[in-house]
Amino acid sequence: RPSGYLLEPGRSWRIATIGVFALFSGLQAVEGLILPAAVGSHAANYTAAAAAWLTGGDPWQVGPPAAIYAGPPPMLLLFAPFTALPADLTRLIWVAAMFLVAVWVVRRLGLPGYWVAFPPLFQAIFLGHPEVLVIALLVVGGPLSGVAAVIKPYAAAPLLAERRWSAFLVAIAVVLITSSFLPWATFVA
């Protein structure tokens, strides 16, 4: 069959993918128009948790009842530098940074640009969530990718599957080093 048909196999798959991404990520974007505080809300919550830790409080008691901070202690380090900034600026910085990191990841993986709108990725960008950074660390590879497992423990699964042992050593080193000043005991309790 001649190329150029709307329902050409590769083309129809691409059109369907773009349509699904546009629908679900578009709905998320509309939520941001209706509830602007939702944009970057995780960055704001995580920054409040870091502020609680820095002032001697319990970071795992911070946030709205349905979304209290639940990350591991090293994630507090990502947000500690933002505790002195206004919440709106923190939210903006994290959303913009996660967008740029997502663009880098999509390009590094050789995917078409519209994959930035892949709904799980777009939602993480929208919320200012460090999961985008976790993906980037996994894509970078090498020993540095072990930091991904410290930020989000589920990132250890691909490291294990790919036998990235040097990354595991980095993760263990980070946990050991931070055990002297991060609230690991409170986290475990």
Buried (B, 14 or more C-beta within 10 A) or exposed (E): EEEEEEEBEEEEEEEEBBEEBBEBBEEBBEBBEEEEEBBBBBBBBBBBBBBBBBEEBBBBEBBEEEEBBEBBBBBBBBBBEBBEEEBEEBBBBBBEBBBEBBBBBBEEEEEEEBBBBBBEBBBBBBBBBBBBBBBBBBBBEEBEBBBBBBBBEEBBEBBEEEEBEBBBEBBEBBBEEBEEEBBBEBBEE
